[in-house]
Amino acid sequence: MEKNDKEAMGTNQKTVTTDHEPEINYRGWKAMPFIIGNETFEKLGAIGTLSNLLIYLTTVFHLKSITAATMINVFNGTTNFGTLLGAFLCDTYFGRYKTLGFATGLLAIQLTAAIPELHPHRCAAQGNTDCRGPTAGQMAFLLTGLGLIIVGAGGVRPCNLAFGADQFNPKTESGKRGINSFFNWYFFTFTFAQMVSLTLIVYIQSNVSRAIGLGIPAILMLIACAVYFVGSKIYVKVKATGSPLTSVAQVILVAIKKRQLKLLEQPWLSLFKYTPPKSINSKLPYTDQFKFLDKAAIMTPQDQINPDGSPADPWRLCSMQQVEEVKCLLRVLPIWASQIIYFVAIVQQQTYAVFQAVQSDRRLGNSNFKIPAATYVVFLMLSLTCFIPIYDRVIVPFLRRVRGKEGGITILQRIGIGMFLSVITMLVSAVVEEHRRTIALTQPTLGVAPRKGAISSMSASWLIPQFTLGGLTEAFASIGLVEFYYKQFPENMRSIAGSLFYCGLAGSSYFSSLLILIVHSATKGASTGNWLPEDLNKGRLDYFYYTIACLGVLNLGYFLLCARWYKYKGNEDSLELELEVNGEKSQSDKSFV
């Protein structure tokens, strides 16, 4: 930490605003123990991690594997789609502080394990091999608890990062460095908390008591709320400024109203120009994509202008700046669509890869201690966290010297590398599954997993390479996508930009569910047998993985076409993208050069 950063930690930064607005007292790092502390406890208590919930549904509620996997995908998809509504409500009505203070529904999930009447009886206690599933009332209570988690996550996920960054003064050098440092600490605590959840808490749930294992997260969530509200007096609380989607709607509707108009020959000179004096958005130059939207900024004799230069009726005339902001959103959407297929590979590492671990030898060395199946996902997280410093400190400086670019490679190139690695991840997963299944069918097994099948003598350590590759995939593609959305969206829509990443994850979860159902139905009566039965030894999970790999190849080709077409947002930060040989290539050609 540099000297200026240390000074910023010990002093308050005040910014005096005009128009009789109160001064903003930025506390910077003084607010971080409450915000980062809240984040740590909240993530430690987040029982919504897919692998934890997956084991919970199959062991406590006796759901079949395909039912549990589908339910997880739908739950995760709905949770991530909920962030779009949460971001909209946050920016339009409530602000980040009130949104983040909203309660979660984790306590309801804990009750399903703590109260016997709220979950089915244990199979072992009844001595039955045919386990009875949950009653309608038990399932209704479970779904209610999951619904409350969806509501809470919809408000927390798109606002957490932005609220922490709000505590630093973006107009000072120390404030800017503080923001960058906050992002590092945020992701460090996020990953640390998730790894603890996947090891210690999963162990307690699996080997001590599921009620205690679910009670601990509930207590931690309560602590997180207390820590958050203790620091409320020193937070910078940015007020809601109205819906940023109104401007988008205006451009689209006005363009439709004026669809009969002819396009101008020199639109960059002739289109109506106006920038609100308090706008936080960077000024955008004209681009020649989505030209039909240009008609929204064409002045007609019926259009009137106010004395300050603004349109008298914003639903009849829009500015070129508004049009270009909408173009930014439309250009991002094809890239976003490719995220849906890419992340299907990661979803499998959180669902079916856990089932692979269940039917593998999970003993630690020669001891009888078994590593919980859900804990193997921690290798994905370790891979990601270990690689990021190497990428930032070694790879990027090397590429910067070789290529002369500030980031070493462009954001789209980084995403493309991650998508390529996702294909390799699925190929490796398929090979390992084929090996596990062959050993289970040809060599002595290690017993029978409850409600599954014979446990292969193949060590579960063979699953580590696919989890490692999954972590590298996320280090390139997922982080690249978050950065891409943040930088390419207009500044007043960055909360929505954060939710767009989660909406992509939601699409992946829903698509994965659909894919599972299609494969399950199509292969149920096939000569090869059902690919996805309860007992993986009787199925062909490797074929399912190969199918996802093929889809990944097609998606990579689609992404490369979109990347060649894409034009980066034309602000001062992306001017370096204009520097090419002879200065003749367009931005769309440079994204993957």
N, C-alpha and C positions, 0 to 999 in steps of 0.2 A: 504494500500500500504506500503510495507516494505521499510526500509531505503535505501537499494541498488537500489530499483526501483525509489525512489525519486531522488537519486543521478544521475540515468541514465536520468531522465527527464531534469536535468539542465546541463548536459555535453554531448558533442558529442563523439561518440565512433568511432575511426578510426581503420580500418583493412588494413594493408599493404599487398598487394598481390605480388606474384613473377612473373617471366617471363615478366617483364616490364609492367605489367598491372597497371593502376592507383589505388591508394588507395581508399577504400570505406569509406565514411563518414556517419555512421549511425546516424540519427537524432532522432530515437526512437519516444518518445511521442511528440516531437516538430512538427512532421509531422501529428500527429493525428487530430488536429483541422480541417485540410484541408480534410483529407481522411474521417474521421467520419462525419464531417460536410457535405461533398459532399454526403455521403451515406444517411444522414438524409433527406436532401432536395430531393435527387433522389427518395427515397422511398415515401416521402410525395407526390411527383408529379407523382407517378406511377399509371396511370389510368388503367393499365393492370390488376389490381386485379379482379379476376373472377366475384365476386358478383357485383362490380360497373359496369363492362362492360355488365353483364347479364341484369341488369335493363336498361341500356342505349339502348341495342339492342331491347328490347321489348317495350320500351316507346317512344323513339325517332324514331326508324326505323320500328316500328310496326311489328316486326318479331314474328312468332308464338313461343311458349315456346319451343317446341321440336326442331325447327330450331335454335333458339338462343342457347339452351343448346348444340346442336351438334356443332354449330359454335364456341362456347366457348371452347369445348373440343378439336376441331381441332386446334384452335388458340393456346391454351395453350400447346398442344402436339408439335406443330411445333416450338414454342418459346423455349421449353425445349430441343428438339432435336438439335436446332440450337447451343446450348452451346457446343456440341461436336466439331462442325466445328470451333466455336470461340476459344475453348481451343487449338485446333490443330494449327490454324493460329497464335495464341498468342505465343505458345512455339516454333514454327518453324520460323516465319518471323518477327512479329511486336514487340513482347514484351508486357508486361502488361500495361505499361504507355500509349502507343499509342492506344492500344485496348480499354482501358477504356475511352479515350478521344473521342471516336467515338460518333457522335450525334445519338439521338433517333428520332422516328417519332411521338412523342406525339402531336406536334403542328398540324399535319394533322388531328388527331382525334378531337382536339378542334375545328377546322374549320367546321367540319360536323355539330356541334351544333350551332356555332356562325353565320354561313351563311345560311339563310333559303333555298337557292337553293340546298344546299348539303344534305338535309334530307327531308323526307316527311312532309307534313303539319300536324298540330295537328288535331286529330279527333274531339275534342271538338269545335274547331274553325269552322269546317265545319258542325258540328251537325250530323255527320254520325256515325252510329254504325258499319258500315263495313269500317274499316280503310284501306286505300290504302298503299301498301308496297312501298319500295324505287324503283326508276327507275334504269335502268342499269348503268347510269352515276353515280348516288349517291352511288350505291353499289360498283362500281369500285373505287371511291374515298375512301370509307370506307376501302375496302380491301387493298388499297395502304398504308393507314395509319397504318393498322394492320401489314402489311408486314415490314414497317420501324421499328416498335416496335420490331418485331421478330429479325431483324438485330442487333438493339441496345442491346437487352437483351442477344443475343447469345454471345456478346463480354463482357458484364458487369458481368453476373452471375458467370462464372467460374473463373474470375480474381480478383474480389473485395477482397475477403479474403486473397488470396495469395499476392496481392500487398501491403495490409496493413502489413502483416507479414514480407514482404521484408524490411521494414523500421527498423527492430530490428536486432541486431547482434546475430545470432544463436549460436555463439561460446562462449558467455559470460553468466554467471548466470543471470545477470540483463536483458540481452536481451531475454533469454528464458522465464523469468517471464513476461517480457513485451509482448511477443507473446501470452502467455496464457491469460493475462489480456485484450489484444486487442480483442481476440475472444469473451470474455464476453461483452465488450462494443459494439462490432459490432452487436451481436444478440439483445442486449438491444435496440439500436437505430433502428434496423430493425423492431422489434416488435412494438416499440412506434410509429414509422412513419406509419406503416400499420394500427394500431388502430385509429390514427387520421384520416387517409384516409377513414376508414370505418365508422367514426362517423361524424366529422365536414364536410368533403368534400362531403360525401354522402348526408348529410342533406341539404347542399347548392344546390346540384344538384336536389334534390327531392322537396324542398320547396321554394327556392329562384329563381334560374335561372340555367338551365342546361348549358347554354353558359358560365356563370360565373364559375359554378362548374367545367367545363372542362378547362376554361382559367387559373384558379388558379394552377392546376398541370403543365400546360405549363410554367407559370412564375417560378414556383419552380424548374422545370427542368433546366431552363436557369440559375437560381441562383446556382444550383448544379454544372453546367459546369464551371461557373465563379470561385466558391470556389476551385474546383479541380485544375484549371490551375494556380491560384494564388500561390499555394504551389509547383509549378513544379520545382523551383530551389533547393529545399531542399530534394526532393524525391531521394531514392535509386532506380535507374531504371535498373533492371536486363535485360540484353540483351537476345534475343532469341538465343538458343544454337543448333538449328536444331531439326528435327523431332525425338521424342522418339519412334515413331512407326516404324522407319526404322529397328531397332534391332528386333522388333517383326516379321516383314516381313521376315527378314533374317533367323530367326530360323525356321519359318514355311516352307519356300521354300527349305532350306537346308535339313530339315527333310524329305521332299517329295523326293528330289533328292537322298537321301541315304536310302530310304525306304527298299531297298533290303538287307541292312546290318543286321547282327544279333546283338542283344543287348548284352552288356558286363555283365559278372558275377558280377563284383564289380565296378559299374559305378562311385561311389563316389571317387574311386582311379584312375580309368583309363580314365575318360572323360577329354577332353582338358580344361585346366584352364588358364584363363587370365582375369585380371581386369585392365581397363585403369587407368593410374595414376591420372587423374583428375575426375574420376567418383564420383558422389555424392551418389550413391546407396550403401546400406549396403550389406555386403557379405552374400550370402545365402547358406545354406547347401543343400545337395542333398535330394530330396524327391522322393518317388517311385510311384507317380501318373503321368498320362500322359506320360508313358515310351516311347511312339513312338517319342516324341520330343527329347529324349536322343540321337537319331541317328545324330542329327545336330552337336553334340559335339564329335563324334567318329572320330578320326584321321585315315586317309588312306594314303597309300604311295604317292598319288598324291597331298596331302595337304602340303603346304609350310608355314614356320614360319619366320617372320621377326626377325632381331637381338634383338628387344626389347621384343620379346615374343608374339607379336600380330600375328594373322593370315594374310598371304599375301593377301588372297582373302576372305573377310568376307561373301561373298555370296556362299562360298564353305565349310567353317568351322566356327562354332560358339563356344563360350565358355560355360562351364557348368553354369556360372553366368547368361548369356543371356537366357539359357534354363529355369533356375529356375524363372527368372523374367516373362517369358511368362506363366509358370505354375501358377504363382501368379494371373495373369489376368484371366486365364481359370477357376481357382477355384472360383473366385469371381462371374463369370457370372451366375451360377445356383442360387446363393443368390439374385443377381440382378433381375433375372426373377420373383422371388417371390414378389419383391417390386411392380411389375406392378399390380398384383391382389390386394395386400394389400391396395394400395393407392386409389383404386376405391371407397372405403368407405369414404375417405376424400373428394374426388371429389364431391360426392353426397351432402356433407354438404355445398359445395360452389355453387351448382346449384339447385337441386330440393328442398333442405331444405329452400332455399330462397323463392321458390314458395310456400312452406308450410306456411312461415311467411306472404306472401302476402294475403293468404286466412285464416288468423287467426286474432284474436283481438290484435292489436298492440298498443292499447291506454295505455298511462302511467298513472296508477291509475285511478282516476275518471275524469281526465282532457281529453280534446279533442286532446291533442298532441299525434301524432302517431310516434312510433319509426320506422325509415326506415327499410324495410325488409332486405336489404343488411347488415345493421349494426349488426344484430344478429350473424354474423360470428365472431364478436369481442369477443364473449364468448369463442370461440375455442382458440383464441390467449391469452385471459386472463388466461384460464385454463393452457395453456402451460407455460406461464411466471411465474405463481404463483407456479406451481408444481416443476419447475427446481430447485429453491433454496432449497425446502424441500428435493428433491431427493439428491442433492449434499451435503447438510449440515446434514441431519438426516438419510436418508435411507442408503446411501452408507457407512457412518462410522459404522452404526449398522451391516450391512452385512459384512463389512470388519472384524469386531471383531468376528462375528459368523463363517465366512467361511475362513478367513485368506487370502483372495485375495485382491489385491490392489484396484481394481475397485468394490469390493463387488460381482458383477456378471460379467460374460464374456459379450463381445459385442453382441455375437449371442443370448445369453439369454435375453439381453435387447430388441433386435429386436423381438424375439419371443413373449415376453410379450406384446409388442405393437401390434403385429398381432392378438393376442388373444383379446385384447381390441377393435380392429377394428371390430371383429365379434360382440362383445357385443354392440358396437356403432350402428351397423345396426339393431340389434334386438330391441334395445330401440327406434330407429327411426321408425321402423315398427309399434311398439305398439302405439307410440304417434300419428302417422299418422292415424291409425285406429280409435283412440279416436277422433281426430280432425274431420275426415270425418263423423263419427257417429253423433257427435253433430251437424254438419252442416246439416245433413239430417233429424234429429229428433227434433231439437229445433229451435227457432226463430234465424234468421241470422242478421248480422249487415250491410246489404247492399250488393252491388255487386262490386267486384274488376274489373276494366276496362279490357275487353278482357279475363277475367278469369271466375269467377263464384261467387256464394254466399260466403260471408265471415263468417266463423264459429265463434261462440261466445266463442270458446275455447281460452283462453289466450295464446298468443305467448310465454309466459314464459315457457310453457310446452316443448318448443324446446330447452331450455337451457341445460337440461341433456345430450341430444345427442351431442350438441356442446362441452360441457365440456368433455365428453368421447372422442370426436374427438381430443381435445387438449392433453389429456393424451396419446392417441394413438401416436400422433406425438412426444410427449416428450420422449417416449420410442423408437419407431421404426424409425422415421425420423432422429432424432439426432443420434441414434445408427448407422443407415446406413451411414450417412455422416462420422462419426468417423471410421466406418468399412472400407469404401473405402479409406479414407485418410491413414490409418495405413497399409492396406494390399497391396496397390499399390506400385510399385517401386518409389523411391523418385523423380526421374526425370519425373514422369508422374502424379504428384499430381494435376495439373490443369485439366488433363483429368479425374482424379478420381473425382474431384468436378463436372465435367460435367456429369459423369455417373449417379449421383443421379438425376440430372435434366432429363436425358434421361429416367430414370425409371418413373419419373412423366409424361413424354411425352407418354410413353407406356400406362400408366394408363388412360390418357385422351383419347387416341385413342381407347383403349379397352372399356372405358365407352361409347364413341360414338357408337361403334359397338354394344355394349350390348343394348343401348337405341333403336337403329334401329331394332335390331332383336326382342326385346320385343314388340315394337310398331307394327311391321309387323305381328308377330305371334298372338298377342291378338286382333288385329283390328276386326276380325270377330268371336272371341271366345264368348262363352256363358256368360262369366264374363264381356265382354266388353273390350274396349281398356284400358290397365292399365295406360297409360301415355297420357291422353287427355289434352287439354288446361285447362279445368275445372277439378281440382283434385277431386272435389266432385263426379264427374261422372266416375272416374277411380279407380284403385287399386294400388296406389303408394306403399302401405304397402307390397303387393305381390312382387313388384320389389325390395324392400329393403330386404325381406326374401330371394329372389334369390341371391342377393349379399352376404348375410350372409352365405348361403350354399357354395358359391364359396370361401368365406373366410375360411371356415372350411377345405375344400379340400386343399386350398393353405397353410394353417397352417401345415397340415400333410406333404405336400411336403417340406416345409421349414425345418421341424424337421428332415426329412431324409437327406436333404442337410447339415444341421448343424452337424449331427452326422458324416457325411463323411468328412467334411471340415478340412483342416489342416492349422493352422495359419502360417503366414509368419515367417520363422525361423530366425529372427534376435535377437539381444541381448534383445530387449524390450519385446519379447514374451517368453523368457526362463522360466519365472515363470509358463508358461502353461505346462512345462515338469514335474512339481512337483506334483505327484499323489502318492497314496498308493503303496508302494513297487516300485514305478517308472516304472510300467509295462504297463500302459495304453498309447495308442497312442494319438497324439494330436486330431485326429478326434473323439475319444471317449470323450475327455475332453470338447469339445465346449459346450455341454449341460449337463455336470455333475453338 
